[in-house]
Amino acid sequence: MATTAAGTPYVESSDLVANYPGTSLALANHIDGLDGGKVLQVVSVTKVDTFTTTSTSFVDVTGLTASITPASTSSVILVLGKIGMNPRANSGASTQLLRGATVIGGGTAAGSRPSVMSSAFVNALYGTLDLSVNFLDSPVSAAALTYKMQVRVVSGTLGINTTGADGDNNLDGRTSSTLTLMEISA
């Protein structure tokens, strides 16, 4: 396959058009998949400090917000991340993902059961649990988009990047949390 001076692939007429008789160069590129599915940009934030909340309603996790401006309205945004958390002993916690003020990527709410990205129940003071984020968003926008993570606890105190005990010993390691946005061309 031919490449440009910058090293990016392109198709010359001799490369693919001969493989697809009666097609144009643009169609030959499309058939071979060279016109879509490329990562156009990546934005990532990593939270290394600790965060705690006692809120039973969703609250923003400070430091887990990222913004991206798509190059095209046809692009999709792959959102990846994790939150290292411990809702202390005998309690649970949930996460949700938002684009702007809109909750995205959760399940179907039913009765008293809310739509959440992920949730867990913990029965230990030591260690943290990584709740993951993996969602392909189709915002149909070329304007700046802001994504953020929110958390809530069932009862007690939820610790982010910290264990339930958070003691000064080798059992209470501290973790990090991340949020990564990848623009993928259509």
PyMOL commands that set and color helices and strands:
alter all, ss='L'
color gray80, all
select helices_A, chain A and resi 13-19+25-31
alter helices_A, ss='H'
color red, helices_A
select strands_A, chain A and resi 2-3+9-10+39-47+51-53+59-68+76-86+91-99+102-104+118-122+129-137+145-153+158-160+177-184
alter strands_A, ss='S'
color yellow, strands_A
deselect
rebuild
show_as cartoon
